[in-house]
Amino acid sequence: MATPLGTLDRTPPPFFRQGPSALTKLSFCSALAIFLMVADTRLKLTHPVRTMVATVLHPVERVLRVPVDTFNAVGEYAIGLQQALTNEAAARAALAQQSERAARVEQLQAENNRLRALLDLRAAIAVRSQPAEVLYEAPDPFSRKVVIDRGTTQGIALASPVINEAGVLGQVTRVYPLSSEVTLLIDKDAVIPVLNTRSQSRSAAFGIATGSGLELRFMAGNADVQIGDLLHTSGVDGIYPPGLPVARVTAIDRKVDTGFARVALAPAAQADGVRHVLVLEPLAQQMPPRPEPEPAAGAPEAKRGVRK
């Protein structure tokens, strides 16, 4: 019986097969891949092709990202809404605390005014001030000073206190027509009288040589000072108004052999990074003038006044 021609196997025997081997194909593909990578890195041959493909596929990518972007937007909206509600609750609580504190301040101010009127004391001085901006830090590496953009033209006086929202920064030590030099409290030559708000004891805070903090010197070894005590300006020097934050006690070294204690302080106002400050008028310039001493009975001025 004859076999149909369409069913015959026309595959040549293995001996007669031709073409590259598998190893040759692998080597060729590897070499081609390396060539394409080097050409793309060095010669940028595939950059136009990649640009064209990216341009063509960009609308497709945008369409495919719509569900993902929508899901992310919904999640961010929910998180933002929850964060906004939390911030609102915190703001309401802070506002309530500030309102209660403001009410107490008003009550204390009214009580203070009544006590002053009862004791016939002079009212507290309203300190005049003006804002200023820090231009740059003084180039002297052995001191801590900054230069502000206010001088004698703007009415800045020598020895004017300089503060920010945290507390006292320093004092004006040199005045020019359009600028002033401020010596910071952490300067090694700076000194400021302070009052311990807990024990009500007065002392003086000195800057240290490293220019990074302050210290209380000449303190007795048994002085009533504790870590965490707040030090404010005492107002007895005629320069700084009383009640301004100066520093906080961070360490106490009581030396038994000398009988003194060294108290390390951290300034309330950090000088690094400060941009805007407030320059106060020295307290002594706002005090009433001192009365002239009355001449003695036998003084020539008194005699001349009698003859008149």
Summary of the structure (lengths in Angstrom):
residues: 308
radius of gyration: 40.5
end to end distance: 169.7
largest distance: 171.8
contacts: 749
relative contact order: 0.09
helix: 38%
strand: 24%
